[in-house]
Amino acid sequence: MGRAMMALIIPDVLEESCATRQALERLASKWRVLIVYALLAGPQRHAELRRRVAGITQKVLTETLRDMQSDGLVLRRVLKEDPPQHVEYSLTALGKTLQEPLAAICAWALESADRRQPGAAG
């Protein structure tokens, strides 16, 4: 029963119209995943995020945050309107739901790294 039931709920990710495929394409950017990880610690300003996410440029960070806001994953809150403007970013409720799947990917990465070690079973 398990396999037959699984076959019914696995989406056809190869189809362009598949919602799962669209979600995977949105999250495929390493920057998005790293920003989610950074924001799991709580709300942060742009400069804090740039320091925490090593290697990201200011331009890419800004564009990625904008896209993530459009996708409903990130909330942008203006703390101070007057120049210099202070803005804070946080995960939305939807963005926070990525914590568990990302934790599973981390666990898989650690486990597969152990298996790649010389002399490891597998």
C-alpha positions in Angstrom: 0.0 0.0 0.0 2.8 2.4 0.8 4.3 2.6 -2.6 1.0 2.8 -4.4 -0.1 5.6 -2.1 3.2 7.5 -2.6 2.8 7.3 -6.4 -0.5 9.1 -6.0 0.9 12.0 -4.1 4.3 12.6 -5.8 3.8 15.5 -8.2 5.1 15.4 -11.8 8.0 17.8 -11.2 9.1 17.5 -14.8 6.0 19.4 -16.0 6.5 23.1 -16.2 3.1 23.8 -14.6 3.8 21.7 -11.5 3.6 23.7 -8.3 6.4 21.7 -6.8 8.7 22.4 -9.8 7.9 26.1 -9.6 8.8 26.0 -5.8 12.0 24.1 -6.5 13.0 26.6 -9.2 12.5 29.5 -6.7 14.5 27.8 -4.0 17.2 26.5 -6.3 19.3 29.7 -5.8 21.9 29.1 -3.2 21.5 32.7 -2.0 17.8 32.2 -1.2 18.5 29.1 0.9 21.4 30.9 2.7 19.2 34.0 3.4 16.5 31.7 4.8 19.1 30.1 7.1 20.3 33.6 8.2 16.8 34.8 8.9 15.9 31.7 10.9 17.9 33.4 13.7 15.4 36.3 13.6 14.9 39.7 11.9 18.0 41.4 10.5 19.0 44.5 8.7 20.5 44.5 5.2 24.1 45.1 6.4 23.8 42.2 9.0 22.6 39.8 6.3 25.4 40.8 4.0 28.0 40.1 6.8 26.4 36.8 7.6 26.0 35.5 4.0 29.6 35.3 2.9 30.2 36.1 -0.7 27.0 37.8 -1.6 27.1 41.2 -3.2 24.9 44.1 -2.1 23.2 44.1 -5.4 22.4 40.3 -5.4 21.3 40.5 -1.7 18.9 43.4 -2.5 17.5 41.6 -5.6 17.1 38.3 -3.8 15.4 39.9 -0.8 13.0 41.7 -3.2 12.2 38.4 -5.0 11.7 36.5 -1.8 9.4 39.3 -0.6 7.4 39.0 -3.8 7.2 35.2 -3.2 5.8 35.8 0.3 8.9 34.3 2.1 10.3 37.5 3.5 8.8 40.5 5.2 10.4 44.0 4.8 9.7 46.4 7.6 10.8 50.0 7.6 12.1 51.0 11.0 13.0 54.5 10.2 11.7 56.4 7.1 14.0 59.4 7.2 17.4 59.1 5.5 19.3 57.0 6.2 16.4 54.7 6.0 16.5 51.6 8.3 14.9 48.5 7.1 14.6 45.1 8.7 14.0 41.7 7.0 12.3 38.7 8.6 10.8 35.4 7.4 7.1 35.3 7.0 5.1 32.4 8.4 5.5 30.8 5.0 9.2 31.4 5.0 9.5 29.8 8.5 7.9 26.6 7.1 11.2 26.0 5.2 13.1 25.3 8.4 12.1 21.6 8.6 12.8 20.7 4.9 16.1 22.6 5.1 17.1 20.8 8.3 16.4 17.5 6.4 18.7 18.6 3.6 21.4 19.5 6.1 21.0 16.1 7.8 21.3 14.4 4.3 24.4 16.4 3.5 26.1 15.4 6.7 25.2 11.8 6.2 26.3 11.7 2.6 29.6 13.4 3.5 30.2 10.6 6.0 29.5 8.0 3.3 32.0 9.6 0.9 34.8 9.3 3.4 37.4 6.7 2.5 36.6 3.4 4.0 33.0 4.3 4.6 30.4 1.6 3.9 28.1 2.2 0.9 
